[in-house]
Amino acid sequence: MPREIKEADWKLLRRLHPLALERFCERALAEIESVKHDDARSFHQRYLDIFEIVERRDREMARIFDNLKRSNALTMLAQMRSKGLLMGDEYSSLSPETHSAIESLLGTG
């Protein structure tokens, strides 16, 4: 597995990073919205559930998106891939070497 990401893939990651972050946040907000409108729960329970979602999603966001640097690039891409944050065409734009590295990190290759 390559330790260094190719330049073209690094440039692509830097373009995809904000897009994937937006997708992540959109999903988190949809999750919150669903809890917000769940009339089967009390307002207090909804508040507690939303608080838990925000804490959990914040930790997850940090794990996936913090420290955008070349040394973390392959791990970051693997995490984005595992969470479905990369669209098919975006993923297919990465080099075969980066695909192999991501699959190896995810245990699918």
C-alpha positions as CSV (number, residue, x, y, z in Angstrom):
1,M,0.0,0.0,0.0
2,P,1.4,3.4,-0.9
3,R,2.2,5.6,2.0
4,E,2.1,8.8,-0.1
5,I,-0.9,10.0,-2.0
6,K,-0.4,11.0,-5.7
7,E,-0.5,14.7,-6.4
8,A,-3.6,14.5,-8.6
9,D,-5.5,12.6,-5.9
10,W,-4.3,15.1,-3.2
11,K,-5.7,18.0,-5.4
12,L,-8.9,16.1,-5.8
13,L,-9.2,15.4,-2.1
14,R,-8.8,19.1,-1.4
15,R,-11.7,19.9,-3.7
16,L,-13.8,17.1,-2.4
17,H,-13.2,17.8,1.3
18,P,-15.7,20.7,1.6
19,L,-18.3,18.8,-0.5
20,A,-18.1,15.7,1.6
21,L,-18.3,17.9,4.8
22,E,-21.5,19.5,3.5
23,R,-23.0,16.1,2.8
24,F,-22.0,14.9,6.3
25,C,-23.6,18.0,7.9
26,E,-26.7,17.7,5.7
27,R,-27.2,14.1,7.0
28,A,-26.6,15.1,10.6
29,L,-29.2,17.9,10.3
30,A,-31.7,15.6,8.7
31,E,-31.2,13.2,11.6
32,I,-31.8,16.1,14.0
33,E,-34.9,17.2,12.0
34,S,-36.3,13.7,12.3
35,V,-36.0,13.7,16.0
36,K,-37.3,17.2,16.3
37,H,-40.6,16.2,14.7
38,D,-41.1,12.9,16.5
39,D,-44.2,13.7,18.5
40,A,-44.1,10.3,20.2
41,R,-41.3,11.7,22.4
42,S,-41.5,14.5,24.9
43,F,-39.8,17.8,24.2
44,H,-37.3,17.0,26.9
45,Q,-36.5,13.6,25.4
46,R,-36.1,15.1,21.9
47,Y,-33.8,17.7,23.3
48,L,-31.6,15.0,25.0
49,D,-31.6,12.9,21.8
50,I,-30.6,15.9,19.7
51,F,-27.9,16.8,22.1
52,E,-26.6,13.2,21.9
53,I,-26.7,13.3,18.1
54,V,-24.7,16.6,18.0
55,E,-22.0,15.2,20.3
56,R,-21.7,11.9,18.4
57,R,-21.7,13.6,15.0
58,D,-19.2,16.2,16.2
59,R,-16.8,13.4,17.2
60,E,-17.4,11.6,13.9
61,M,-16.8,14.8,11.9
62,A,-13.5,15.5,13.7
63,R,-12.4,11.9,13.0
64,I,-13.2,12.2,9.3
65,F,-12.4,15.8,8.4
66,D,-9.8,17.3,10.8
67,N,-6.2,17.5,9.9
68,L,-6.4,17.8,6.1
69,K,-2.8,17.1,5.2
70,R,-1.1,14.7,2.9
71,S,0.0,12.3,5.6
72,N,-3.7,11.7,6.6
73,A,-5.1,11.8,3.0
74,L,-5.6,8.1,2.4
75,T,-7.2,7.5,5.8
76,M,-9.4,10.5,5.3
77,L,-10.5,9.3,1.9
78,A,-11.2,5.8,3.3
79,Q,-13.3,7.2,6.1
80,M,-15.2,9.4,3.6
81,R,-15.8,6.3,1.4
82,S,-16.9,4.1,4.3
83,K,-19.5,6.8,5.3
84,G,-20.8,7.1,1.7
85,L,-19.6,10.7,1.5
86,L,-17.9,10.3,-1.9
87,M,-20.1,10.1,-5.0
88,G,-19.4,7.4,-7.5
89,D,-17.9,9.7,-10.1
90,E,-15.7,11.4,-7.4
91,Y,-14.4,8.1,-6.2
92,S,-13.8,6.8,-9.7
93,S,-11.7,9.9,-10.4
94,L,-9.1,8.7,-7.9
95,S,-6.1,6.7,-9.2
96,P,-6.1,2.9,-9.1
97,E,-3.3,3.1,-6.5
98,T,-5.4,5.2,-4.2
99,H,-8.4,2.9,-4.8
100,S,-6.2,0.0,-3.6
101,A,-5.0,1.9,-0.6
102,I,-8.6,2.8,0.4
103,E,-9.8,-0.8,-0.1
104,S,-6.9,-2.0,2.0
105,L,-7.6,0.4,4.8
106,L,-11.3,-0.6,4.7
107,G,-10.4,-4.3,4.6
108,T,-12.3,-4.8,1.3
109,G,-9.3,-5.2,-0.9
